[in-house]
């Protein structure tokens, strides 16, 4: 597809420049580099499925970039307390940092969902069907309650409960979505349908590789300070830190479902199961 070639062009230009130009450069190149990967992934999805996030609804596709900004700023806010990652290099005013960071953060949701749709195109047959989730009527409220409690633990004792940074938002957002009757991952698991979850896991790990790989030789960049597990680094990230990406992918999907339900958008825009 034409947009796939545009994406490859952006990657071919921005990837080497991001690593080789002297001085600060990542703040100028992060967005076009990731836009390039998103367009390539979308093109691959279109070739395999006959439709993609961009081709189904260009307006909603653009909306994913807007949704991504507040979602990742929420995690940045939690990290102010947890201090698991830090940005080094460059010198920006608070306004410059906010604008440049928001532009970079806008690529998170589109990248995760595009990669997940690509992975889903390979999951043709049902998996783990016997693992059906038994759902109590109060499950949604229970998830919200546990999510709030774990969020409080995270904020009170961040050194010991820092992994909850990735768990608490998922419990709260998915619980709200389920209680409101919106599209929900819980409904899939009730049916023993694990492919959407597995697709999200696979998709986010693809993104994780490129996030950490491209970040490693970038400047400015992010680095990690993770208590107890700061060993066996793969690029800047400790190996066990990659586990945090898995619940984050579910949070991304749940957040999109929540917004889609609240806005009463029709149709099934995100498709993590084979069509037909």
ChimeraX attribute file (.defattr): number of C-alpha atoms within 10 A of each C-alpha:
attribute: neighborCount
match mode: 1-to-1
recipient: residues
	/A:1	12
	/A:2	9
	/A:3	16
	/A:4	19
	/A:5	14
	/A:6	16
	/A:7	22
	/A:8	18
	/A:9	16
	/A:10	21
	/A:11	21
	/A:12	13
	/A:13	14
	/A:14	21
	/A:15	20
	/A:16	11
	/A:17	16
	/A:18	24
	/A:19	17
	/A:20	13
	/A:21	12
	/A:22	9
	/A:23	11
	/A:24	15
	/A:25	18
	/A:26	25
	/A:27	18
	/A:28	14
	/A:29	20
	/A:30	24
	/A:31	21
	/A:32	19
	/A:33	25
	/A:34	26
	/A:35	22
	/A:36	25
	/A:37	25
	/A:38	26
	/A:39	24
	/A:40	25
	/A:41	25
	/A:42	28
	/A:43	26
	/A:44	21
	/A:45	23
	/A:46	20
	/A:47	13
	/A:48	14
	/A:49	16
	/A:50	11
	/A:51	16
	/A:52	24
	/A:53	23
	/A:54	21
	/A:55	13
	/A:56	15
	/A:57	13
	/A:58	12
	/A:59	11
	/A:60	15
	/A:61	16
	/A:62	14
	/A:63	13
	/A:64	20
	/A:65	20
	/A:66	18
	/A:67	20
	/A:68	23
	/A:69	19
	/A:70	14
	/A:71	17
	/A:72	20
	/A:73	16
	/A:74	11
	/A:75	14
	/A:76	16
	/A:77	11
	/A:78	19
	/A:79	17
	/A:80	12
	/A:81	15
	/A:82	22
	/A:83	17
	/A:84	20
	/A:85	15
	/A:86	13
	/A:87	11
	/A:88	11
	/A:89	14
	/A:90	14
	/A:91	10
	/A:92	10
	/A:93	7
	/A:94	8
	/A:95	9
	/A:96	11
	/A:97	14
	/A:98	13
	/A:99	11
	/A:100	15
	/A:101	17
	/A:102	19
	/A:103	19
	/A:104	24
	/A:105	21
	/A:106	25
	/A:107	25
	/A:108	22
	/A:109	23
	/A:110	27
	/A:111	24
	/A:112	26
	/A:113	28
	/A:114	28
	/A:115	26
	/A:116	30
	/A:117	29
	/A:118	25
	/A:119	22
	/A:120	24
	/A:121	18
	/A:122	13
	/A:123	16
	/A:124	11
	/A:125	8
	/A:126	12
	/A:127	13
	/A:128	11
	/A:129	13
	/A:130	9
	/A:131	13
	/A:132	14
	/A:133	14
	/A:134	12
	/A:135	12
	/A:136	8
	/A:137	9
	/A:138	10
	/A:139	15
	/A:140	22
	/A:141	16
	/A:142	15
	/A:143	21
	/A:144	21
	/A:145	16
	/A:146	17
	/A:147	22
	/A:148	16
	/A:149	12
	/A:150	21
	/A:151	23
	/A:152	15
	/A:153	17
	/A:154	21
	/A:155	18
	/A:156	13
	/A:157	12
	/A:158	21
	/A:159	16
	/A:160	13
	/A:161	17
	/A:162	23
	/A:163	18
	/A:164	20
	/A:165	23
	/A:166	21
	/A:167	20
	/A:168	24
	/A:169	25
	/A:170	24
	/A:171	26
	/A:172	23
	/A:173	24
	/A:174	28
	/A:175	26
	/A:176	20
	/A:177	25
	/A:178	21
	/A:179	16
	/A:180	14
	/A:181	11
	/A:182	19
	/A:183	19
	/A:184	23
	/A:185	21
	/A:186	21
	/A:187	15
	/A:188	16
	/A:189	20
	/A:190	15
	/A:191	14
	/A:192	18
	/A:193	22
	/A:194	20
	/A:195	24
	/A:196	22
	/A:197	21
	/A:198	19
	/A:199	24
	/A:200	30
	/A:201	22
	/A:202	21
	/A:203	24
	/A:204	30
	/A:205	20
	/A:206	16
	/A:207	22
	/A:208	17
	/A:209	14
	/A:210	14
	/A:211	16
	/A:212	19
	/A:213	15
	/A:214	20
	/A:215	20
	/A:216	18
	/A:217	15
	/A:218	24
	/A:219	21
	/A:220	18
	/A:221	19
	/A:222	16
	/A:223	16
	/A:224	16
	/A:225	15
	/A:226	19
	/A:227	14
	/A:228	8
	/A:229	12
	/A:230	15
	/A:231	13
	/A:232	12
	/A:233	13
	/A:234	15
	/A:235	16
	/A:236	18
	/A:237	22
	/A:238	17
	/A:239	14
	/A:240	14
	/A:241	18
	/A:242	15
	/A:243	14
	/A:244	14
	/A:245	18
	/A:246	20
	/A:247	22
	/A:248	21
	/A:249	25
	/A:250	26
	/A:251	24
	/A:252	26
	/A:253	25
	/A:254	27
	/A:255	24
	/A:256	22
	/A:257	24
	/A:258	23
	/A:259	14
	/A:260	19
	/A:261	17
	/A:262	12
	/A:263	9
	/A:264	10
	/A:265	12
	/A:266	8
	/A:267	7
	/A:268	11
	/A:269	16
	/A:270	16
	/A:271	17
	/A:272	21
	/A:273	19
	/A:274	15
	/A:275	8
	/A:276	3
